[in-house]
Amino acid sequence: MELLFNQLQLSVGQLGPNFLMLKDPVDHPAGDATLVVRIDQTERRWQVRLPTGISASSRRVAIENK
């Protein structure tokens, strides 16, 4: 799983109903992003909003469906 966010490509370790856990978080303000999930040969992408952005001090990131 990956999070594509303003030129960043971040690895996602876990996905929950309204959050995700990044493997290596960085500081970034709130905004829109694309979540990419690949299973076998199938890829799914959907748009999400990161209402509070990303903090390098926390792997957990709040997400909202767009």
N, C-alpha and C positions, 0 to 999 in steps of 0.2 A: 504494500500500500504506500502511496505517496500523496503528499500535499503540494500542489503547485500554487505558489503565492508570490506574485510580483517578482519574477525572475528567480525565485528560490525553488528548489526541488528538495523537499524534506521527507525523510522516511517516517512512516507511521507504524508504530508497534502494536497499537490496539485501537479499536473503533467502538465507541459506545453510542447510545441513542442521541445524546446531545453533547458529546465530547470526543476527543481523540487524544491519544498519548503519542507524543513525538519521541523518536529515539535520541535526537540531538537538537533540542530547542535553541532558538535564537531570539533576540529581541526584535519585534516587529509590531507596528501599530495595527489597529483593527482594519478590516477590509474584506473583499471578496476573494475566494480561492476556488480551486478545483481539486476535488478528492478523486484519486485514481485507485481502483481496486482491480488487480489482475488475479484470476483464478484459472489455472491451466492455460488455455489459449484464449480465454475470454477476458476482455477488458471492459470495465464499466467506469464512466466518469459522471460526476454530478457537481453542480455548483453549490457552494456553501458560503456562509458568512461567518467570519471570525469576529464576534461582537466586542471582544476585549483584547483582540490581537494575540500575540505570542510573547511570553516572557522567558528569557534564557534561564531563569531560576526555577521554572516549573515545566515538567514534561506534559502536564494536562492542559488542553486547549479547548475552550468552549466553542461549539459550532451550532449554527442554525441553518435549516434548509432555506434555500432561496426560491 
